Amino acid sequence: MKALCWHGKNDVRIDTVPDPRIENPRDAIIRVTATAICGSDLHLLDGYMPTMESGDILGHEFMGEVVEVGPGVPNLRTGDRVVVPFTMACGSCFFCQRELYSCCDNSNPNARLAEKAMGHSPSGLFGYSHMLGGFAGGQAEYVRVPFADVGPWKVPLGIPDEKVLFLSDIFPTGYMAAENAEIEPGDTVAVWGCGPVGQFCIRSAWMLGAQRVIAIDRVPERLRLAETFGRAETIDFSKVSVYDTLQELTGGRGPDRCIDAVGAEAHAWGTFDSVVDAAKAKVGLGTDRPHVVREAMMCCRKGGTISMPGVYLGFLDKIPFGAFVNKGLTLKTGQTHVHRYFKPLMERIESGEIDPSEIITHRARLAEAPELYRKFRDKTDGCIKVVMTP
């Protein structure tokens, strides 16, 4: 089959690879009908994620048709259309029983690698390094799905792929981020980053009762989408001070809730910390550029909450912990417990409350993936969200 494979920093290619096969009774084989490029895939392209190996198949946002199931998968049949969560879950461990699916104890066969870096291992992930399982991803014609008796969600008849594909990751990720922000009716919510996850953070903030949502970015088309799809006020950080503008907009109090939807590769406009972060990354002294974390801690009102769906990879420095502690802030993070959100978010799609496909800017064949990765990373050609069909 054809698949998009990682071969090193800035080197992804379409290769011919062996077809997947059933390896465990709880496996299913899915013929991929739609797959997307996620912002966190760019950390792999840019070479920031350790334990990647040449030839690894990328992609963790995908859906498709079941073509084969193992004997331990009674809930799926050949021909079922399913969306597959990017996080794997066994369904029975301490964490799965508490619906903390991305913390699953049993789905990462390389847990010892992750424990060395993080203390404990999160769940296995599709297409996202050997530290997180070494599983082949879904930017391919076919994919093996472990724990298929727990993960894949059947798609109701009549709903096109594009409306439900993002239930695999970015819609639940945005919703969980808004949930983690502990939004109360009447709150002002500031969202850093107007990429795909940021767009769903914005919409989810409204769903959870925000009175006002302010979105921060510098890319014109992303800001426009935040205003149209998200109905948010916007700040272009390349033109004004984010701190000063947020204080002015909130009467000096600061936003009640702040969401970092940017993560490890934050850009900033001429700030000292961003220059230091970039220099350290350039010479290999650091990976993450945590400008947004710092800024959110300074901007958030006293007693407020910071939610962090953005992916971070290593050790952060120059974090204003004095401000964090003395302002009495709360920080909530985590990979998304996707399984928990399938049903309620599918209901919102079916009711017409939201059409996730409105954020798609580029539709293409999988063969075009290498060029689209670069367009997405470099923010050229108005590229916000790419969906591909094998």
Number of C-alpha atoms within 10 A of each C-alpha: 12 18 29 26 26 24 16 16 15 15 15 23 18 19 16 12 14 10 14 16 16 16 12 15 15 19 21 30 23 29 22 24 20 25 29 29 22 23 22 19 19 18 23 22 21 14 15 21 21 14 13 22 14 13 18 22 31 25 25 27 27 34 31 27 21 22 17 19 25 20 12 15 18 11 13 21 14 13 13 16 24 25 26 29 30 30 25 30 32 22 22 15 17 14 18 20 12 13 19 21 28 25 26 26 22 21 25 25 18 17 20 15 18 19 13 11 13 12 10 14 24 25 28 29 25 29 26 27 22 24 25 25 22 21 24 26 27 32 30 31 21 26 26 24 29 26 21 25 22 18 23 27 23 17 19 13 7 6 11 11 19 18 16 24 27 27 28 28 25 25 27 26 27 27 26 26 32 30 18 21 25 18 23 16 11 11 19 21 30 30 29 29 28 29 25 24 25 31 29 29 35 32 22 23 32 21 15 17 14 21 14 18 25 22 26 24 24 18 18 12 17 25 23 16 19 29 19 12 17 23 18 24 16 20 21 15 18 15 9 11 13 19 17 12 16 19 17 12 14 13 10 14 14 25 26 24 30 31 33 28 30 28 24 22 24 20 22 18 13 9 10 10 16 18 15 12 23 19 14 15 15 11 9 10 11 18 23 23 29 25 26 24 25 17 17 26 25 18 24 27 22 20 14 22 25 29 25 27 27 27 19 20 18 15 11 16 13 10 14 14 13 11 16 21 13 10 16 13 18 18 15 15 17 18 21 26 25 27 27 16 18 21 11 10 18 18 12 13 16 14 10 9 11 18 15 20 16 13 18 15 13 16 15 14 12 22 18 16 22 18 11 23 22 16 16 20 16 11 15 12 12 15 20 24 20 21 24 22 18 20
